[in-house]
Amino acid sequence: MFNQDQVFALVDCNNFYVSCERVFNPRIRDKPVVVLSNNDGCVVSRSEQAKQLGIGMGTPIFKCEQLIKKFDVQVFSSNYSLYADMSSRVMDVLRKFSPQVEIYSIDEAFLCLEKFKQKDYREYGEEIRETVAKWTGIPVSIGIAETKTLAKVANRFAKRDVDLKGVFNLTGHPDQDSFLKQVEIEDIWGIGPKYSLMLRKKGIVDGLMFKNTDENWVRERMTVTGQKTLLELRGKNCVELEMIPPDKKGITCSRSFGQPVEKFELLQQALATYISRAAEKLRKQDSIPLSMHIFITTNRFNQDEPQYANWIDIKLSKPTSYTPYLISLARENLGKIYKSGYRYKKVGVTFTGIIPSKEVQPGFFYHPDDVLNDHRFMKILDQINDRWGRNTVGFSLPGKKPSWSMSQKKLSPKFTTAWDQIPVVYCD
């Protein structure tokens, strides 16, 4: 049964990647700033000043060169270590305001405020916002409502209406419908592109029209998920917090190379690195895969070069998250799909058929001591890398800057995750 007395707050970090860069670089706080995707390709985060210049999300950076020069736009490569750590700090602050927190994404979280009915929700939201800004330097917007879907709606207005000062409480609002009418149907949480197109053809173009649509019609055409979205817009709680994220059923690790790779040895090296990362994710959720999918591809956007792509599925005779075994198996099979004479853009691995480790069916030659020793070894390795940073120890480590690594020419320091890059403050 869903608790209909709950109130939810959606806390969303504003322009998160940009905000993280600004925390440690006061000189850019009032300047237009953009952060780029892998290999410094496209814009993935923009400051408000950059948005006002007309720089769109996903725009290739080469198309922005004139604006960058004319308005002194500050450009940064994605600093994933910094962003992940700053996200963790924000989430830690939020847990001080509610014991029930669902981390929805790297820059969003839902809070349940059920136990805080005696408080004024707007005042409590303002307190959360001020504390997050003071303790982490990250500005956030907060939407509060009776359901998670309505909290998403409230957050849109909290983020865009400067008069709301970053907090909007839609709970019990006498004119909720007027706000739903202002939200385009494709912007309603839970309605994807396919359904939004179908709804528009039906003449349902905004949140209010969807709220007033026949429930049975919605369930028939949009399954129970669409029905829940409808009911949530009507104020009925149907989507509870996920306090513990569900285990992933598939884990992929891959990156586009900073420059094309031709040598088989370099592809092996990159693949070993990605398998190490994916296996670490397996162990963190105490899971093992039953199969492994390996793929390679050239740059399909460069039609001036010969194209080639291939893949291979490998059923694991020994289901395990033991990295050396997985690397050895992957290298052996990579040779079956590799062809010389091509300039490869990407190699990667996907683990599938993931199950909890305790559900493994032992093989005929299974020996408990071997499995226990593998587990202990990987646990020690993971602890070292957690403590001292990724790739402190590992397998087939490529060195400091392999030729196939991502292009990150505008990378800021890892201010909070690397000892040699921690900011130094001098005072007289």
N, C-alpha and C positions, 0 to 999 in steps of 0.2 A: 504493500500500500504506500502511495506517495503522501508525504506530509504536506498538506495544503496550507499550513501556517508558515511555511518557510518564506524567507525573502532572500534574494540573491543579489550580489554585487559583482559586476564584471569589471575588473581592473585591467586596463589596456595601456601599455607603455607607449608614449607618443614618439613616433618616428624613431623606433628603438635603437637601431644601429647608429643612426646619427647622434642620438642622445648619449650613447655610450662613448662615442668619440669626443663629444663636447665636455664630458665630465672631467677629462684629463687634459683638455686643451682649451682654456678660457678664451684664447684669441679668436676662436671660430664660433663663439656662442651667438654672435649677431650677424654672421655671414651665411650666405647660401652654401649648403653642404650636401654632398651626395655620397653614398656608399655603393660600391659596385659588386656585381656577382662574381662567380668563379672566373678566373683568368681575366679579370677586369673587363668583362664584356658589356654588361648592361646595368642600368641603374636599378637598385633594389630597395633603397631607402633615401628619402629626401627630407630636408628641412622645409619648414613653411616658406622660407625665402626662396628656396629652389623651386618649390611648387608654383610660386607666384611668377617665376620667370618662364614658366611653361615647360619645364623639364618633366616629362611624363614617366610614370613607373614602367620599367622594362625597356626604356629607350636605350639603344646602343650608344655607348659613350662617344663614339666618333661623330655621331650626329649632334652632339652638344658642344663641340669644340669652340665654336664662335661664342656661345653664351658663357662658357667657362672663362675664356680670355677676357671678354668684355666686362663681366660682373665679378671677376675674381672668385669663381665658385671653387670651394675646397673639395677635393676629390680623394676618397680613401678606398683601398681594397678591403674586402670583408675580413675582419679580425675575429674569427669564430671563437677562439679561446677567450678573448675579452668579453664577447657578447654572452657566451654561456655562463661565465663567472658572474657577470653583472646581473643576468637573469636570476641566478641562484640567490644572489643577495636580495633582490627585490622580493622573491618568493619567501625568503626567510622573514622579511619585515612583515609581509602580509599574514603570516602564520601567527604573529603576535596579536592580530586583531580578530582572528577567528581560528578555531581549531580545525575547521572544515574548509580545506582549500583544494581545489582541483586545478592543477597546472594544465591549462588548455594548449598553450604553445609557448615558445620561448619568451614571448612578450605579453601574454594574456593569462589571466587566472580568474576563476569563479570563487567567490566566498559565500558561505552560507551565514546569514546574519540572524538566524532563528532565535538564538539565545540572547539577542541584544534588542529585544522589542522595546525595552524601556528607554532606549536611546532614540534621539531624532536621527533618522537615517541620513539626511543630508549633512548634518553636523558630523556624524560619524564618518561619512565619506570624505569630508573635508579634512578630518583628522588623519585618515589613512593617507590621503594625497600629500598632505604636508609632511608627514613622517617619512614616507618613501622618498620624497624629494630631499629632505634634510639628511637622511641616513645614507642614501645612495647617489643622489644627484640626478636621478631619473624622473622626468615629469610623467605623470599618468593621468588618464581620464577614467572616470568611474560612472557606470550606469547601474542603477538600483531598481529592482522590480520584483514582482511576485513569482516570475518564472525566469529560467535562463534565457529563453528566447526574447522575452520582453526586456531583460537586462541588456541584451545585445542591442536592441532598438534604442534603449535609453543611452547606451554608451555612444552611439552614433551622434546623438545631439550634444552630449557632454563634450565630445571631441571637437565638434564643428561650431557650436554656438558660444562665442566668447563671453556672452553675458552670463552663462551658466558657470563659468570659472572652473571648468573641468569636472563638475559633479552634477548629475541629474537624477533625481529620485522620481521614478514613474509610478511608484507604489501607491495604489489608491487614487491616482490622479483623475480628477473629474472629467478630463478631456483627453483620455488616452487615444481615442479614435483619431483625433486630429493629427497626432504624431504618426500613427500608423499610416495614415493617408499620404504622408510626406515621404514614405520609404518605398522605393521601387521594389517590385516583386523579387527581382534577382538579388536584392540586397538583404532579403530576409534570411536569417540563419537557418540552414537546413534545406533550403530550396536551391538546387544546383542549376546549371545552365540548361540541361535537358528539360527539367520541369518548368523552369521559368519561361522557356520558349513555348511550351505547351499551354501554360496558363495565359500567356499573352494572346495566343491565338483564340483562347476562350473569352478574351476581354478582361481578364483579371490582371491588373497592371500594378497594383500597390498592396501594401500590407493590410489595409482596411478591407479592401475587396476580397482578399483571400480569407480574412477572418470571418467574413459573412458568407463564405461559400458553404454549400451543403456538405456536411461531414461525411456522409456515405459516399458521395461523389469523389471526395478527396481520397478516402481510403481505397476506393476501387481503382483509381488511376495513379495514386502516389504511395500506395501501400501504407502500412501502419506508421512509418516514419513521417510521411506527410500529414497523417491524421494527428500525430503528436504535436507537430509544428502548429497546426491549426488550433488545437486545444490550448497550447501554451500562449498563443496570441489572445485567446479568450480568458486568460488568467488562471488556467488549470495546470498545475504542476505535473508534468509528465516525463521530464528528463532530470533525473537526480544527479548529484555530484558523483564523479568518478574519483574517489579519494586515492585509489591504487590503480595506476594505468594498467590496462590489460597487456599481457605479453604479446609481442609482435609475432605474427604468423609467418612473416617473411622478412628477411634482413638483407638489404643490398648495400654494397659499398663500392663506389666508383667515382672517378673524377676525370674530366677532360684534361688532357695534357697541356702544359704551357706551350710546348712545341711538339710537332709530330715525332713519333718514335718509329724507327725501322728495325732496330736490333732486337732479336729475340730475348737476349739476356736482360735488356732494360724492361721489356714487357713482363718478364718473369719477376723482376725486382718490384715493379709497381704492383703486380697482382699479389705478391707476397705481403706487401704493405697493407693492401685493402683487405686481404683475408685476415690479417692480424687484428685489424680494427673491427671487422664484422664478428670474429670469434670472441672478442672482448665483450661485445654487446650481447652475444649469446650467453656468456657466463654471468653477466650482470643480472639476467633474468632467469638464471639457472636452467637453461634450456640446451637442447642439442638438435641438430638438423638431421633429417633422414636423406636429404639429397642436396646437391650443390650445382648451381648453374653458372657457367663461365662464358663470357662473351668478349669479343673484340670487334672494333669497327674503325674504319677510316672516317675522315671528315666529309659527310654527305653534302655539306654546303659548298665544298670546293670541287666543282665539277670539272676543273682543269686537270685534276689528278685522277688516276684509276681508283675505282671504288671497290671495297671488299668488306664484308661483315660476316661473322660466323659465331656459332655458339655450340655448347655441348652440355648435356645434362649428365650428372654423375650420381648414381645411387651409392650411398655410403654403406659399404659392407660392415664398417665399424662406426656406427653413429657416435659422434664425439664432438666436443668443442676444443679438443687438444690441438693447438695451433700448428705445431710441427707436422703432424699427420695431415692436416688439411692443406698446408702449403705443399707438401710433397705430392699429394694426390692432384692438386691443381696444376702444378708444374708439369707433371706427366701428361695431363690431358690438354694443357694449353698447346703443346706441340702437335696435337692432332688437328687443331683448327688454324694454327698459324701458317701464313704463307709469306715468303720473302718477296721483296720488291714493292711493298706497299708502305705508305706513311700512315701509321695508326694514330688516331685521335683519342681513343679511349679503350680501356680494358676494365673489367669489373667482375664481381662475384655476387650471386644471390643465393642465400641459404633458404631452403623451403622445407615443408614437412616438419616444421619446428614443434617439438613436444617437450614437456618438462623432463628434466634429467632422470627423475625417479621412475618414469614410465618406460625406460629403455628395456627392451627385451634382450637379455644376455645371449651372445652367440655361443656356438659350441666350444670355441677356444677361449672363451671369456675367463679372465683371471682377476679376481677382485683386487689383488695387490697392485697389478699394473694400472688399473683404473684409478685406484686411490693415489698412487704415486703421480700419475698424470695430473690429477685434480690438485694435489698439493703443490706441484711445480707451477702450474698456471696461476694458482692463487697467490703465490709469493711474487711471481712476475707482475701480476695485476696490481698488487699492493705497492710494489716499487714504482711502477709507472703512475699510479694515483698520487703517490707522495712526491715524486720528483719530476713528473711531467711525462707526457706520451713519448714513447720511443727512447726512454732512458735505457732500457734493455729490451731486446726483442730479437727477431729472426730476420736475417737478410736485410739488416738496416741499410738504407741507401746512402747514408751520409747526410751532411748538413743541408745541401741544396741539390738534389738530383736533377738531371736535365729534363725529366718528365714531370716534375712538380708544377703546381699551378703557378701561373704568372700573377704575382702580387707586388707590383712595382710601387704601390702607394700604401703599403701596409704600415699601420701605426704600431708602436711597441705593445707587448703583452703586459700592460701595466700591473695586472693583478695576479698573473699566473706564472711568471718567470722571474726568478730572483735577480737576474742581471738586468732586468728591464723595469724594475720597480722605480717609480718616480723619486727623485732626490730633491729635498727641499732645503734650501740654504737660508739662514737667517743671521742677521748681524747681532 
